[in-house]
Amino acid sequence: MISPEDQRAQLEKLANTRMPYGKYEGKLLVYLPEPYLVWYRQKGFPKGTLGDQLQLMLEIKVNGLEDLIYPLIKKN
């Protein structure tokens, strides 16, 4: 079971991860359009951490929970 501290750390990392390549390179994952994430689901998410994060972000968006992510974005 993941501790609440680890869950928060995972969400903070998710909130501040940028897409490393492609059409949306440099964009925070939370700002990726839902259809793009659905396309990835159909195509197959990349292996590793990025794929896990994209899959989680899709679940967050499908369930309308983006407002939980926005406060975790660090201002640069």
C-alpha positions in Angstrom: 0.0 0.0 0.0 1.3 3.5 -0.9 1.6 6.0 1.9 -0.2 9.3 1.6 3.2 11.0 1.4 4.2 8.8 -1.5 0.9 9.4 -3.2 1.3 13.2 -2.9 4.9 12.9 -4.2 3.7 10.9 -7.2 1.0 13.5 -7.9 3.4 16.4 -7.6 5.8 14.6 -10.0 2.9 14.0 -12.4 1.8 17.7 -12.2 5.2 18.9 -13.1 6.2 16.4 -15.8 6.5 17.7 -19.3 5.9 15.7 -22.5 9.5 15.0 -23.7 8.7 14.6 -27.4 6.2 14.9 -30.2 3.5 17.4 -31.1 3.2 18.5 -27.4 6.8 18.5 -26.5 7.5 20.7 -23.4 3.8 20.8 -22.4 2.8 19.7 -18.9 1.0 16.4 -19.0 -2.0 17.9 -17.3 -2.5 20.2 -20.3 -2.4 17.5 -22.9 -5.8 17.2 -24.6 -7.8 14.2 -23.6 -8.2 13.0 -27.3 -4.3 12.8 -27.5 -4.3 10.6 -24.4 -7.1 8.4 -25.8 -5.0 8.0 -29.0 -2.1 6.8 -26.9 -4.3 4.3 -25.1 -5.4 2.9 -28.5 -1.8 3.0 -29.9 -0.3 1.7 -26.6 1.3 3.8 -23.9 5.1 4.0 -23.9 6.9 1.7 -21.6 8.2 2.9 -18.3 7.4 5.9 -16.1 6.1 8.2 -18.9 3.6 5.5 -20.0 2.4 5.1 -16.5 2.0 8.9 -16.1 0.1 9.3 -19.3 -2.2 6.4 -18.3 -2.8 8.0 -14.9 -3.4 11.4 -16.5 -6.0 9.9 -18.8 -7.8 8.4 -15.8 -7.7 11.8 -14.0 -9.1 13.6 -17.1 -11.8 11.0 -17.8 -13.0 11.4 -14.2 -12.8 15.2 -14.2 -10.1 15.4 -11.5 -7.7 17.8 -13.1 -8.5 20.4 -10.4 -6.6 18.2 -8.0 -3.5 18.5 -10.1 -3.4 22.3 -10.8 -2.5 23.4 -7.3 0.5 21.0 -7.4 2.1 22.7 -10.4 5.3 24.5 -9.4 5.6 28.1 -10.6 8.9 28.6 -12.5 
